[in-house]
Amino acid sequence: MPRASHPCPRPPPSAGLSAGGRGATGRGPAPTAVVNVPLNERLDRAAGPADAAEAAALWAAYAPRWTRRNHVRALAATLSVPLTGAGLLLLP
């Protein structure tokens, strides 16, 4: 059965599927691979802090950057779900 024409053109389904796929496969893991993994490896290689003050300084330099990138990763992965769903809804 052919679809009735709609007065407002709909975007192609590939746009939503493509955006969702890029978010899930690229923008999600990329911050982890580029920022978080190297930070984790650097922290792992660092000698144990000598005292509580050194440990606090090490953590203060590590945590904010790691947390920001982790939020970027989580947001990209979360947004990929509705984008992919929208692309699926637009399929003929």
Secondary structure, 3 states (H helix, E strand, C coil): CCCCCCCCCCCCHHHHHHHHHHHHHHHCHHHHHHHHHHHHHHHHHCCCCCCHHHHHHHHHHHHHHHHHHHHHHHHHHHHHHHHHHHHHHCCC
